[in-house]
Amino acid sequence: MKEENLKALIDCIVNYFAHTNDPTVKVGTPYLINAINEISADYTGTIAISGAYKGACHFTAPSALLRHLILSIGESDTSEMMMEDAVGEVANTLSGNARRELGHDFIISTPKITKGTPQDLNKQAKGRIYAIPINWKSYKASLGIHLS
């Protein structure tokens, strides 16, 4: 995976949070992990990638971050269904922006939403898995990326 591809995906997350009522998001230094469940939180939105690269991107966040995110866009319903929609929306926005940034050689699926630890995702990950810490307000989320 090229460094510029990793940076483009990180920029997509930063751009998403720029549209909330608190656009300050801090992205930590990427590091390698062995399995997605090392960073998984309450909800994970996964985008499968094929074409020039094969792999996936995972946005994973705790319920508290998702509730606050929902409220920050003016929605009052913070039910489980809305949290699933929110993590899916972040993942979907990531996929659309990534395709625009990385080119049409990236074929990106619609998001798959997982509640809890996504054990089946560890079987799909091949090669290096990069974990990117994301801090928004007082919350911690992560972006997991594995492309080959």
C-alpha positions as CSV (number, residue, x, y, z in Angstrom):
1,M,0.0,0.0,0.0
2,K,1.4,3.4,-1.0
3,E,1.7,6.1,1.6
4,E,-0.3,8.5,-0.5
5,N,-3.2,6.1,-0.6
6,L,-3.2,5.9,3.2
7,K,-3.0,9.7,3.4
8,A,-6.0,10.0,1.0
9,L,-8.1,7.7,3.2
10,I,-7.1,9.6,6.3
11,D,-8.0,12.9,4.6
12,C,-11.5,11.5,3.8
13,I,-12.2,10.9,7.5
14,V,-10.9,14.4,8.5
15,N,-13.2,15.9,5.8
16,Y,-16.2,14.0,7.1
17,F,-15.8,15.5,10.6
18,A,-15.2,18.9,9.2
19,H,-19.0,19.0,8.5
20,T,-20.0,18.5,12.1
21,N,-20.6,21.2,14.7
22,D,-17.1,20.5,16.0
23,P,-14.8,20.0,13.1
24,T,-11.7,19.5,15.2
25,V,-10.6,15.9,14.7
26,K,-7.1,14.6,15.5
27,V,-5.7,11.7,13.6
28,G,-3.0,9.7,15.3
29,T,0.0,8.0,13.8
30,P,-0.8,4.8,11.8
31,Y,0.5,1.6,13.2
32,L,0.3,-2.1,12.3
33,I,-2.0,-4.6,13.9
34,N,-2.6,-8.3,13.4
35,A,-6.4,-8.3,13.4
36,I,-9.2,-5.8,13.1
37,N,-10.7,-6.9,16.4
38,E,-7.7,-5.2,18.1
39,I,-9.2,-1.8,17.3
40,S,-12.9,-2.7,17.0
41,A,-15.4,-0.7,19.0
42,D,-19.2,-1.0,19.4
43,Y,-20.0,-0.5,15.7
44,T,-18.0,-1.0,12.6
45,G,-18.7,0.1,9.0
46,T,-16.7,-1.9,6.5
47,I,-16.1,-1.1,2.8
48,A,-14.7,-3.9,0.6
49,I,-12.3,-2.7,-2.0
50,S,-11.4,-4.5,-5.3
51,G,-10.0,-3.5,-8.6
52,A,-6.4,-2.2,-8.6
53,Y,-6.2,-3.1,-4.9
54,K,-8.0,-5.7,-2.9
55,G,-8.9,-5.3,0.8
56,A,-11.1,-3.2,3.0
57,C,-11.5,-0.1,5.1
58,H,-13.1,-0.3,8.5
59,F,-14.4,2.7,10.5
60,T,-15.1,1.6,14.0
61,A,-16.5,3.8,16.8
62,P,-18.0,3.5,20.3
63,S,-21.7,4.2,20.8
64,A,-21.0,7.4,22.7
65,L,-19.2,8.9,19.7
66,L,-21.9,7.9,17.4
67,R,-24.6,9.3,19.6
68,H,-22.8,12.6,19.8
69,L,-22.2,12.6,16.1
70,I,-25.9,12.1,15.5
71,L,-26.8,15.0,17.8
72,S,-24.2,17.2,16.2
73,I,-26.0,17.0,12.9
74,G,-29.3,18.0,14.4
75,E,-30.9,14.6,14.8
76,S,-32.5,13.7,18.2
77,D,-33.0,10.0,17.6
78,T,-30.0,8.2,19.0
79,S,-31.4,4.6,18.8
80,E,-29.3,1.6,17.9
81,M,-30.7,1.8,14.3
82,M,-29.5,5.4,14.1
83,M,-26.1,4.5,15.4
84,E,-25.8,1.8,12.7
85,D,-26.9,4.4,10.1
86,A,-24.3,6.8,11.4
87,V,-21.3,4.4,11.3
88,G,-22.6,3.3,7.8
89,E,-22.8,7.0,6.7
90,V,-19.2,7.6,7.8
91,A,-18.1,4.5,6.0
92,N,-20.2,5.4,2.9
93,T,-18.7,8.9,2.8
94,L,-15.3,7.5,3.2
95,S,-15.9,5.2,0.2
96,G,-17.2,7.9,-2.0
97,N,-14.4,10.3,-1.2
98,A,-11.8,7.5,-1.5
99,R,-12.9,6.7,-4.9
100,R,-12.7,10.3,-6.0
101,E,-9.2,10.7,-4.4
102,L,-7.8,7.3,-5.5
103,G,-9.4,7.0,-8.9
104,H,-11.8,4.7,-10.7
105,D,-9.5,1.7,-10.4
106,F,-10.9,1.3,-6.9
107,I,-14.1,-0.6,-6.9
108,I,-15.8,0.0,-3.6
109,S,-18.8,-1.8,-2.0
110,T,-21.6,-0.5,0.0
111,P,-20.9,-0.5,3.7
112,K,-21.5,-3.6,5.8
113,I,-22.4,-2.7,9.4
114,T,-21.3,-4.9,12.3
115,K,-22.3,-4.4,15.9
116,G,-19.7,-5.6,18.4
117,T,-16.4,-7.2,17.5
118,P,-16.4,-8.2,13.8
119,Q,-14.7,-11.6,14.1
120,D,-15.4,-12.6,10.5
121,L,-13.4,-9.5,9.3
122,N,-10.2,-11.0,10.6
123,K,-10.5,-13.8,8.1
124,Q,-10.8,-11.4,5.2
125,A,-7.8,-9.3,6.1
126,K,-4.7,-10.3,4.1
127,G,-1.3,-8.6,4.4
128,R,-0.6,-5.6,6.6
129,I,-3.4,-4.0,8.5
130,Y,-2.9,-0.3,9.4
131,A,-4.8,1.1,12.4
132,I,-5.3,4.8,12.4
133,P,-6.5,6.4,15.7
134,I,-9.1,9.1,15.4
135,N,-10.0,11.4,18.2
136,W,-13.1,13.6,18.0
137,K,-14.1,15.6,21.1
138,S,-13.3,13.2,24.0
139,Y,-14.0,10.1,21.9
140,K,-11.7,7.6,20.3
141,A,-12.5,5.8,17.0
142,S,-10.3,4.0,14.5
143,L,-9.8,3.5,10.9
144,G,-8.5,0.1,9.9
145,I,-7.1,-0.4,6.4
146,H,-5.7,-3.4,4.6
147,L,-5.0,-3.3,0.9
148,S,-2.8,-5.4,-1.3
